[in-house]
């Protein structure tokens, strides 16, 4: 996933996440998620768990990138 860059100069910076998604089908995971939702989800909704592999932030000063990252 990558954030929107609002202009050609990257004024507001950018953020990127690399991740893996896993489909959860067990009842215990669904019950735990439903307890945390602020509303009752429909039974047809599917549930995923996301495992973040890497995050990258970047901002620009005078057109030059300044990046930092985190990797699992």
Secondary structure, DSSP 8 states (H G I E B T S, - for coil): -B----STT-TT-EEEEEEEEEEE--HHHHHHHHHHSSS---TT--EEEEEEEEEEEEEEETTEEEEEEEE-
